[in-house]
Amino acid sequence: MSLEGKSVLITGAGKGIGRATVAELVRRGMRVIALSRSPADLAEIEAEHGCRTIAVDLADAEATRAAAEAALPFDYLVNNAGIAALESVLDTTPETFDHVMAVNARAPLIVAQVYARDLIARGRKGAIVNVSSIASFLGFADHAAYCASKGALDGLTRVMANELGRQGIRVNGVHPVITLTPMAVKAWSDPAKSDPMLKRIPLGRFVEPAEVAAAIAYLLSDDAAMVNGVDLPVDGGFLIN
């Protein structure tokens, strides 16, 4: 599964799954370009892993395109950045909906466009992993914008896999269940909240960020050379119940 010597752009690299993916891909000998909105997080990543870093607000379409272009060239792309808003269908405002969609669906499209155009112009093959969620398959209450945005990202993944696959660029999605980032550990610490979710997971636990990062590494690697357009749950079996 060698990725040694290859370069990868990771969005949302500052925390959680993104940060774990930085560590995993650096461990595999990759050169990482880390994108995040937080300069403080990027400074920590640069100090720890020696990565190149770019600060950008992915809600800004033009800034997103400029950041992706500044990162060129890179061999692989991980569209990981995402935000959530806890609002019901009746309470979701146009501003909230547009902001979540901009970061979770529009930004991955823009970055993928920049990346794919460069690869095609240079006659190179590549791979994209879009980090989605089991929320794209389910209707979690109070997650109207988030579920919609991840469903949109899944649709983009399939279209990208169809169109870009013909250019030698594979595109796949990963769909984690609740992932134990520091924020999630706090949010799901109450057994009254976490137990119903855990009972639906046959493996009996939530997923660790490093486990999602390992799945991402597989989908980037040549071991997945014929894997294209897949929605890969990393959920311990949550979706089979």
C-alpha positions as YAML, in Angstrom:
chain: A
units: angstrom
residues:
- id: 1
  name: MET
  ca: [0.00, 0.00, 0.00]
- id: 2
  name: SER
  ca: [3.00, 2.25, -0.61]
- id: 3
  name: LEU
  ca: [2.27, 5.97, -0.81]
- id: 4
  name: GLU
  ca: [5.83, 6.94, 0.00]
- id: 5
  name: GLY
  ca: [7.11, 10.01, -1.76]
- id: 6
  name: LYS
  ca: [3.68, 11.09, -2.98]
- id: 7
  name: SER
  ca: [2.07, 14.41, -2.11]
- id: 8
  name: VAL
  ca: [-1.46, 14.95, -0.81]
- id: 9
  name: LEU
  ca: [-3.65, 17.95, -0.05]
- id: 10
  name: ILE
  ca: [-5.89, 17.51, 3.02]
- id: 11
  name: THR
  ca: [-8.63, 20.04, 3.76]
- id: 12
  name: GLY
  ca: [-9.91, 20.46, 7.30]
- id: 13
  name: ALA
  ca: [-6.52, 19.23, 8.50]
- id: 14
  name: GLY
  ca: [-6.51, 21.11, 11.78]
- id: 15
  name: LYS
  ca: [-8.63, 18.83, 13.93]
- id: 16
  name: GLY
  ca: [-10.28, 15.42, 14.25]
- id: 17
  name: ILE
  ca: [-10.24, 13.14, 11.23]
- id: 18
  name: GLY
  ca: [-8.20, 15.62, 9.22]
- id: 19
  name: ARG
  ca: [-5.45, 15.80, 11.80]
- id: 20
  name: ALA
  ca: [-5.39, 12.02, 12.19]
- id: 21
  name: THR
  ca: [-5.14, 11.71, 8.41]
- id: 22
  name: VAL
  ca: [-2.18, 14.07, 8.36]
- id: 23
  name: ALA
  ca: [-0.41, 11.87, 10.91]
- id: 24
  name: GLU
  ca: [-1.28, 8.64, 9.08]
- id: 25
  name: LEU
  ca: [-0.15, 9.83, 5.67]
- id: 26
  name: VAL
  ca: [3.03, 11.40, 7.00]
- id: 27
  name: ARG
  ca: [3.73, 8.05, 8.70]
- id: 28
  name: ARG
  ca: [3.38, 6.41, 5.29]
- id: 29
  name: GLY
  ca: [6.02, 8.72, 3.85]
- id: 30
  name: MET
  ca: [3.76, 11.19, 2.08]
- id: 31
  name: ARG
  ca: [4.34, 14.92, 1.73]
- id: 32
  name: VAL
  ca: [1.26, 16.62, 3.16]
- id: 33
  name: ILE
  ca: [-0.15, 20.03, 2.34]
- id: 34
  name: ALA
  ca: [-2.54, 20.87, 5.18]
- id: 35
  name: LEU
  ca: [-5.45, 23.29, 4.74]
- id: 36
  name: SER
  ca: [-7.38, 24.67, 7.70]
- id: 37
  name: ARG
  ca: [-9.19, 27.82, 8.73]
- id: 38
  name: SER
  ca: [-7.18, 27.99, 11.97]
- id: 39
  name: PRO
  ca: [-3.60, 29.35, 11.77]
- id: 40
  name: ALA
  ca: [-3.00, 28.08, 15.31]
- id: 41
  name: ASP
  ca: [-3.89, 24.50, 14.36]
- id: 42
  name: LEU
  ca: [-1.72, 24.74, 11.26]
- id: 43
  name: ALA
  ca: [1.23, 25.98, 13.31]
- id: 44
  name: GLU
  ca: [0.94, 22.90, 15.53]
- id: 45
  name: ILE
  ca: [0.76, 20.58, 12.51]
- id: 46
  name: GLU
  ca: [3.75, 22.23, 10.89]
- id: 47
  name: ALA
  ca: [5.78, 21.95, 14.08]
- id: 48
  name: GLU
  ca: [4.81, 18.30, 14.63]
- id: 49
  name: HIS
  ca: [4.96, 16.95, 11.09]
- id: 50
  name: GLY
  ca: [6.87, 19.49, 9.00]
- id: 51
  name: CYS
  ca: [3.94, 19.88, 6.63]
- id: 52
  name: ARG
  ca: [3.36, 22.74, 4.30]
- id: 53
  name: THR
  ca: [0.26, 24.62, 5.50]
- id: 54
  name: ILE
  ca: [-2.27, 27.01, 3.98]
- id: 55
  name: ALA
  ca: [-4.90, 28.92, 5.98]
- id: 56
  name: VAL
  ca: [-8.21, 29.41, 4.18]
- id: 57
  name: ASP
  ca: [-11.91, 29.82, 4.93]
- id: 58
  name: LEU
  ca: [-13.55, 27.25, 2.65]
- id: 59
  name: ALA
  ca: [-16.86, 29.12, 2.83]
- id: 60
  name: ASP
  ca: [-15.22, 31.69, 0.53]
- id: 61
  name: ALA
  ca: [-15.33, 30.24, -2.99]
- id: 62
  name: GLU
  ca: [-12.63, 32.46, -4.49]
- id: 63
  name: ALA
  ca: [-10.29, 32.02, -1.53]
- id: 64
  name: THR
  ca: [-10.82, 28.26, -1.76]
- id: 65
  name: ARG
  ca: [-9.88, 28.20, -5.43]
- id: 66
  name: ALA
  ca: [-6.83, 30.38, -4.81]
- id: 67
  name: ALA
  ca: [-5.65, 28.14, -1.95]
- id: 68
  name: ALA
  ca: [-6.02, 24.99, -4.06]
- id: 69
  name: GLU
  ca: [-4.12, 26.59, -6.93]
- id: 70
  name: ALA
  ca: [-1.37, 27.71, -4.54]
- id: 71
  name: ALA
  ca: [-0.98, 24.11, -3.36]
- id: 72
  name: LEU
  ca: [-0.39, 22.69, -6.86]
- id: 73
  name: PRO
  ca: [0.94, 20.29, -7.89]
- id: 74
  name: PHE
  ca: [-0.08, 17.43, -5.60]
- id: 75
  name: ASP
  ca: [-0.70, 13.74, -6.30]
- id: 76
  name: TYR
  ca: [-3.78, 13.04, -4.18]
- id: 77
  name: LEU
  ca: [-6.65, 14.92, -2.58]
- id: 78
  name: VAL
  ca: [-8.59, 14.36, 0.64]
- id: 79
  name: ASN
  ca: [-11.67, 16.59, 0.92]
- id: 80
  name: ASN
  ca: [-12.19, 16.29, 4.66]
- id: 81
  name: ALA
  ca: [-13.30, 19.74, 5.85]
- id: 82
  name: GLY
  ca: [-16.83, 19.90, 7.18]
- id: 83
  name: ILE
  ca: [-19.05, 21.85, 9.54]
- id: 84
  name: ALA
  ca: [-22.35, 21.06, 11.25]
- id: 85
  name: ALA
  ca: [-25.28, 23.17, 12.40]
- id: 86
  name: LEU
  ca: [-27.80, 21.84, 14.89]
- id: 87
  name: GLU
  ca: [-31.04, 23.24, 13.53]
- id: 88
  name: SER
  ca: [-34.32, 21.51, 12.72]
- id: 89
  name: VAL
  ca: [-36.01, 21.66, 9.34]
- id: 90
  name: LEU
  ca: [-38.38, 24.36, 10.62]
- id: 91
  name: ASP
  ca: [-35.59, 26.43, 12.15]
- id: 92
  name: THR
  ca: [-32.87, 26.18, 9.48]
- id: 93
  name: THR
  ca: [-32.21, 29.63, 8.05]
- id: 94
  name: PRO
  ca: [-31.09, 30.30, 4.47]
- id: 95
  name: GLU
  ca: [-27.85, 31.69, 5.87]
- id: 96
  name: THR
  ca: [-27.11, 28.52, 7.85]
- id: 97
  name: PHE
  ca: [-28.04, 26.26, 4.94]
- id: 98
  name: ASP
  ca: [-25.90, 28.18, 2.46]
- id: 99
  name: HIS
  ca: [-22.90, 28.26, 4.83]
- id: 100
  name: VAL
  ca: [-22.97, 24.52, 5.53]
- id: 101
  name: MET
  ca: [-23.45, 23.68, 1.86]
- id: 102
  name: ALA
  ca: [-20.59, 26.01, 0.90]
- id: 103
  name: VAL
  ca: [-18.08, 24.28, 3.16]
- id: 104
  name: ASN
  ca: [-19.32, 20.69, 2.93]
- id: 105
  name: ALA
  ca: [-20.23, 20.43, -0.75]
- id: 106
  name: ARG
  ca: [-19.16, 23.45, -2.79]
- id: 107
  name: ALA
  ca: [-15.59, 23.61, -1.46]
- id: 108
  name: PRO
  ca: [-14.87, 19.94, -2.28]
- id: 109
  name: LEU
  ca: [-16.10, 20.57, -5.81]
- id: 110
  name: ILE
  ca: [-13.88, 23.63, -6.25]
- id: 111
  name: VAL
  ca: [-10.75, 21.95, -4.88]
- id: 112
  name: ALA
  ca: [-11.40, 18.83, -6.96]
- id: 113
  name: GLN
  ca: [-11.78, 20.96, -10.09]
- id: 114
  name: VAL
  ca: [-8.41, 22.64, -9.52]
- id: 115
  name: TYR
  ca: [-6.72, 19.30, -8.77]
- id: 116
  name: ALA
  ca: [-8.26, 17.35, -11.65]
- id: 117
  name: ARG
  ca: [-7.64, 20.01, -14.26]
- id: 118
  name: ASP
  ca: [-3.97, 20.11, -13.31]
- id: 119
  name: LEU
  ca: [-3.62, 16.31, -13.43]
- id: 120
  name: ILE
  ca: [-5.37, 16.03, -16.78]
- id: 121
  name: ALA
  ca: [-3.21, 18.80, -18.24]
- id: 122
  name: ARG
  ca: [-0.08, 16.93, -17.11]
- id: 123
  name: GLY
  ca: [-1.37, 13.50, -18.18]
- id: 124
  name: ARG
  ca: [-1.24, 12.13, -14.65]
- id: 125
  name: LYS
  ca: [-3.51, 9.78, -12.73]
- id: 126
  name: GLY
  ca: [-4.70, 10.36, -9.17]
- id: 127
  name: ALA
  ca: [-7.27, 9.72, -6.48]
- id: 128
  name: ILE
  ca: [-9.71, 11.75, -4.40]
- id: 129
  name: VAL
  ca: [-11.32, 10.76, -1.12]
- id: 130
  name: ASN
  ca: [-14.33, 12.79, 0.00]
- id: 131
  name: VAL
  ca: [-15.09, 12.47, 3.71]
- id: 132
  name: SER
  ca: [-18.84, 12.18, 4.07]
- id: 133
  name: SER
  ca: [-20.86, 10.73, 6.96]
- id: 134
  name: ILE
  ca: [-23.48, 8.13, 7.78]
- id: 135
  name: ALA
  ca: [-25.69, 11.23, 8.08]
- id: 136
  name: SER
  ca: [-25.90, 11.28, 4.30]
- id: 137
  name: PHE
  ca: [-27.95, 8.05, 4.47]
- id: 138
  name: LEU
  ca: [-30.13, 8.95, 7.46]
- id: 139
  name: GLY
  ca: [-32.40, 11.76, 8.58]
- id: 140
  name: PHE
  ca: [-30.95, 12.77, 11.94]
- id: 141
  name: ALA
  ca: [-33.22, 15.24, 13.71]
- id: 142
  name: ASP
  ca: [-31.87, 18.78, 13.98]
- id: 143
  name: HIS
  ca: [-29.28, 18.14, 11.24]
- id: 144
  name: ALA
  ca: [-31.20, 19.41, 8.22]
- id: 145
  name: ALA
  ca: [-28.38, 21.37, 6.58]
- id: 146
  name: TYR
  ca: [-25.70, 18.86, 7.55]
- id: 147
  name: CYS
  ca: [-27.54, 15.80, 6.21]
- id: 148
  name: ALA
  ca: [-28.41, 17.67, 3.02]
- id: 149
  name: SER
  ca: [-24.80, 18.76, 2.51]
- id: 150
  name: LYS
  ca: [-23.42, 15.26, 2.96]
- id: 151
  name: GLY
  ca: [-26.03, 13.88, 0.58]
- id: 152
  name: ALA
  ca: [-24.91, 16.50, -1.93]
- id: 153
  name: LEU
  ca: [-21.28, 15.49, -1.39]
- id: 154
  name: ASP
  ca: [-22.19, 11.85, -2.09]
- id: 155
  name: GLY
  ca: [-23.84, 12.87, -5.34]
- id: 156
  name: LEU
  ca: [-20.72, 14.78, -6.32]
- id: 157
  name: THR
  ca: [-18.56, 11.78, -5.46]
- id: 158
  name: ARG
  ca: [-20.51, 9.57, -7.83]
- id: 159
  name: VAL
  ca: [-20.46, 12.09, -10.69]
- id: 160
  name: MET
  ca: [-16.74, 12.73, -10.13]
- id: 161
  name: ALA
  ca: [-16.07, 8.98, -10.15]
- id: 162
  name: ASN
  ca: [-17.91, 8.67, -13.46]
- id: 163
  name: GLU
  ca: [-16.38, 11.66, -15.23]
- id: 164
  name: LEU
  ca: [-12.91, 11.79, -13.68]
- id: 165
  name: GLY
  ca: [-12.50, 8.03, -13.60]
- id: 166
  name: ARG
  ca: [-12.37, 8.18, -17.40]
- id: 167
  name: GLN
  ca: [-9.35, 10.46, -16.97]
- id: 168
  name: GLY
  ca: [-7.59, 8.07, -14.58]
- id: 169
  name: ILE
  ca: [-8.67, 9.83, -11.39]
- id: 170
  name: ARG
  ca: [-10.49, 7.59, -8.90]
- id: 171
  name: VAL
  ca: [-13.00, 9.19, -6.52]
- id: 172
  name: ASN
  ca: [-14.46, 7.53, -3.43]
- id: 173
  name: GLY
  ca: [-16.20, 8.52, -0.20]
- id: 174
  name: VAL
  ca: [-15.82, 7.41, 3.40]
- id: 175
  name: HIS
  ca: [-18.77, 7.54, 5.81]
- id: 176
  name: PRO
  ca: [-17.80, 7.42, 9.48]
- id: 177
  name: VAL
  ca: [-20.20, 6.86, 12.33]
- id: 178
  name: ILE
  ca: [-19.69, 9.12, 15.37]
- id: 179
  name: THR
  ca: [-15.94, 9.66, 15.49]
- id: 180
  name: LEU
  ca: [-14.20, 10.16, 18.82]
- id: 181
  name: THR
  ca: [-12.61, 13.53, 18.28]
- id: 182
  name: PRO
  ca: [-12.12, 15.55, 21.50]
- id: 183
  name: MET
  ca: [-15.33, 17.45, 20.74]
- id: 184
  name: ALA
  ca: [-17.31, 14.25, 20.15]
- id: 185
  name: VAL
  ca: [-15.99, 12.62, 23.32]
- id: 186
  name: LYS
  ca: [-17.46, 15.52, 25.26]
- id: 187
  name: ALA
  ca: [-20.69, 15.65, 23.26]
- id: 188
  name: TRP
  ca: [-21.37, 11.90, 23.65]
- id: 189
  name: SER
  ca: [-20.17, 11.43, 27.23]
- id: 190
  name: ASP
  ca: [-23.72, 11.12, 28.60]
- id: 191
  name: PRO
  ca: [-24.77, 7.43, 28.49]
- id: 192
  name: ALA
  ca: [-28.41, 8.48, 28.04]
- id: 193
  name: LYS
  ca: [-27.40, 9.98, 24.71]
- id: 194
  name: SER
  ca: [-24.69, 7.55, 23.61]
- id: 195
  name: ASP
  ca: [-26.21, 4.18, 24.62]
- id: 196
  name: PRO
  ca: [-28.99, 4.11, 21.99]
- id: 197
  name: MET
  ca: [-26.42, 4.79, 19.27]
- id: 198
  name: LEU
  ca: [-23.96, 2.24, 20.63]
- id: 199
  name: LYS
  ca: [-26.66, -0.44, 20.79]
- id: 200
  name: ARG
  ca: [-27.17, -0.06, 17.06]
- id: 201
  name: ILE
  ca: [-23.45, -0.66, 16.32]
- id: 202
  name: PRO
  ca: [-22.69, -4.41, 16.26]
- id: 203
  name: LEU
  ca: [-19.04, -3.78, 17.18]
- id: 204
  name: GLY
  ca: [-20.23, -1.86, 20.24]
- id: 205
  name: ARG
  ca: [-18.18, 1.32, 20.03]
- id: 206
  name: PHE
  ca: [-17.69, 4.54, 18.13]
- id: 207
  name: VAL
  ca: [-14.88, 4.94, 15.61]
- id: 208
  name: GLU
  ca: [-11.46, 6.42, 16.30]
- id: 209
  name: PRO
  ca: [-10.11, 9.16, 13.99]
- id: 210
  name: ALA
  ca: [-7.09, 7.00, 13.16]
- id: 211
  name: GLU
  ca: [-9.40, 4.23, 11.89]
- id: 212
  name: VAL
  ca: [-11.02, 6.62, 9.43]
- id: 213
  name: ALA
  ca: [-7.55, 7.81, 8.39]
- id: 214
  name: ALA
  ca: [-6.52, 4.20, 7.66]
- id: 215
  name: ALA
  ca: [-9.54, 3.78, 5.38]
- id: 216
  name: ILE
  ca: [-8.64, 6.99, 3.58]
- id: 217
  name: ALA
  ca: [-5.07, 5.76, 3.08]
- id: 218
  name: TYR
  ca: [-6.36, 2.52, 1.57]
- id: 219
  name: LEU
  ca: [-8.63, 4.34, -0.90]
- id: 220
  name: LEU
  ca: [-5.74, 6.55, -2.02]
- id: 221
  name: SER
  ca: [-3.37, 3.65, -2.49]
- id: 222
  name: ASP
  ca: [-2.83, 1.41, -5.50]
- id: 223
  name: ASP
  ca: [-4.32, -1.45, -3.47]
- id: 224
  name: ALA
  ca: [-7.63, 0.22, -4.30]
- id: 225
  name: ALA
  ca: [-6.74, 0.61, -7.99]
- id: 226
  name: MET
  ca: [-10.14, -0.72, -9.12]
- id: 227
  name: VAL
  ca: [-12.20, 0.94, -6.37]
- id: 228
  name: ASN
  ca: [-14.07, 3.91, -7.81]
- id: 229
  name: GLY
  ca: [-17.35, 5.57, -6.84]
- id: 230
  name: VAL
  ca: [-17.68, 3.69, -3.55]
- id: 231
  name: ASP
  ca: [-19.47, 4.92, -0.41]
- id: 232
  name: LEU
  ca: [-17.40, 3.18, 2.28]
- id: 233
  name: PRO
  ca: [-19.01, 3.14, 5.75]
- id: 234
  name: VAL
  ca: [-16.57, 3.12, 8.65]
- id: 235
  name: ASP
  ca: [-19.29, 2.47, 11.17]
- id: 236
  name: GLY
  ca: [-18.88, -0.88, 12.90]
- id: 237
  name: GLY
  ca: [-22.01, -2.12, 11.15]
- id: 238
  name: PHE
  ca: [-24.32, 0.74, 12.19]
- id: 239
  name: LEU
  ca: [-26.01, 0.92, 8.80]
- id: 240
  name: ILE
  ca: [-26.99, -2.76, 8.66]
- id: 241
  name: ASN
  ca: [-29.50, -2.30, 11.50]
...
